[in-house]
Amino acid sequence: MRIEVRRTGGFAGIERHAEVDTCGRPDAREWEALAQRAVADGRGSPPAGVPDGFAYELTVDGTTVYCADPRLTEEQRELISRVLKEGA
């Protein structure tokens, strides 16, 4: 499974992008379950955010959803954090 996160907005307006491919990872099932839960709660179009807040585009195996601070679910927050930390 390929998981991509694109973060935009924030005070400086700097875009950040990272991705993780779960293929061959020993923790692949954990990543995939988390990604599926995060995408299930996403929106089909970018939601209205807050001034200087971050907006996110989550793409999991070609399915893209959108979410924004401060209304992230716990699953979305965890997935975003993990992908931006571990992804290239």
C-alpha positions as CSV (number, residue, x, y, z in Angstrom):
1,M,0.0,0.0,0.0
2,R,1.3,3.4,-0.9
3,I,0.4,6.2,1.6
4,E,1.0,9.9,0.7
5,V,0.6,13.0,2.8
6,R,0.7,16.6,1.5
7,R,0.6,19.3,4.0
8,T,-0.1,22.9,3.0
9,G,-0.8,26.2,4.9
10,G,0.5,27.1,8.2
11,F,2.1,30.4,9.2
12,A,4.9,30.2,6.7
13,G,2.8,28.5,4.0
14,I,5.5,25.9,3.3
15,E,4.3,22.8,1.6
16,R,5.5,19.4,2.8
17,H,5.1,16.0,1.1
18,A,6.1,12.5,2.2
19,E,5.1,9.0,1.3
20,V,5.5,5.5,2.7
21,D,5.2,2.2,0.8
22,T,4.1,-0.6,3.2
23,C,5.2,-3.4,0.8
24,G,7.7,-5.6,2.6
25,R,7.5,-3.8,5.9
26,P,7.1,-6.0,9.0
27,D,4.5,-3.5,10.4
28,A,2.5,-3.3,7.1
29,R,-0.8,-4.5,8.5
30,E,-0.7,-1.8,11.2
31,W,0.0,1.0,8.7
32,E,-2.7,-0.3,6.3
33,A,-5.3,-0.5,9.1
34,L,-4.5,3.0,10.3
35,A,-4.5,4.4,6.7
36,Q,-7.9,2.8,6.0
37,R,-9.4,4.3,9.2
38,A,-7.9,7.8,8.4
39,V,-9.2,7.8,4.8
40,A,-12.7,6.7,5.9
41,D,-13.1,9.9,7.9
42,G,-11.7,12.2,5.2
43,R,-13.7,14.5,2.9
44,G,-13.9,14.5,-0.9
45,S,-13.0,18.1,-1.2
46,P,-10.8,20.4,0.9
47,P,-12.6,21.6,4.0
48,A,-12.4,25.2,5.3
49,G,-9.5,25.5,7.7
50,V,-8.5,28.1,10.2
51,P,-6.1,31.0,9.7
52,D,-2.5,29.7,9.7
53,G,-3.7,26.2,10.2
54,F,-2.6,23.2,8.2
55,A,-4.6,21.5,5.5
56,Y,-3.8,17.9,4.4
57,E,-4.3,15.7,1.4
58,L,-4.1,12.0,2.2
59,T,-3.8,9.6,-0.7
60,V,-3.9,5.8,-0.1
61,D,-3.5,3.6,-3.1
62,G,-4.9,6.2,-5.4
63,T,-7.8,7.3,-3.2
64,T,-7.5,10.9,-2.1
65,V,-9.3,12.6,0.8
66,Y,-8.8,16.0,2.6
67,C,-8.8,17.1,6.2
68,A,-7.6,20.2,8.1
69,D,-6.6,21.4,11.5
70,P,-8.2,21.6,14.0
71,R,-10.7,18.9,13.0
72,L,-8.5,15.9,12.5
73,T,-9.5,12.5,13.8
74,E,-7.0,10.7,16.0
75,E,-6.3,8.3,13.2
76,Q,-5.7,11.1,10.7
77,R,-3.4,12.9,13.2
78,E,-1.4,9.7,13.9
79,L,-1.1,8.7,10.2
80,I,0.0,12.2,9.2
81,S,2.6,12.4,11.9
82,R,4.0,8.9,11.1
83,V,4.2,9.5,7.3
84,L,5.8,13.0,7.7
85,K,8.3,11.5,10.1
86,E,9.2,8.3,8.3
87,G,8.4,9.1,4.7
88,A,10.7,10.3,2.1
